[in-house]
Amino acid sequence: MKTIRTLQILINLLFYALVIVLSVTTVYYLILFIYPDILPYFLQVSRMAFNYVDWTFYIVPVFTYINFILFILGVYLMKKTIPSFKKADFYSDVVINNLKKSGKLFLFIGLSMTALKLIILIVLQNTLIFKGQVFKGWWNILFSIIGTIDFAMVCLIILGLFLLIFSDSFKRAKEIQQENNLTI
């Protein structure tokens, strides 16, 4: 029970910290985009980004922002499962569905950010090839591809798969429990 309480505290702290970071970042960029002159000069450093015309410049930040919101949603779903764990109601539909949704979100975030990095690498390599600055040898290309694999994204993929396995295990255990209740 102490472990569940510690987990609840940590998930709550993580969730509220992420919501605060998202709120502050959203307000900052909205002010920077709409009323940049009201900010002090040292906070206007990012202002140059809005003067950049090429839309491809905005793909990574927007995609990262969307994935950050999805990450907060995944943490929120995990936060909602803790009360069922405290009641030792592991086989409830709330636990099974929340773990499954959370796992899918984390898996999507990890895979999509890794894919985005690979796409950016391919675009960058094509741009360098077009400009005549070719990577020398397959080893450099291989190490560049390996370099796009982020440790945090691998951890998110593993966490997502782990939550999906937990969800499936709890679902099967619930089915077995229901079968046992019917045979008695």
Secondary structure, 3 states (H helix, E strand, C coil): CHHHHHHHHHHHHHHHHHHHHHHHHHHHHHHHHHCHHHCCHHHCHHHHHHHCCCHHHHHHHHHHHHHHHHHHHHHHHHHHHHHHHHCCCCCCHHHHHHHHHHHHHHHHHHHHHHHHHHHHHHHHHHHHHHCCCCCCCHHHHHHHHHHCCCHHHHHHHHHHHHHHHHHHHHHHHHHHHHHHHHHC
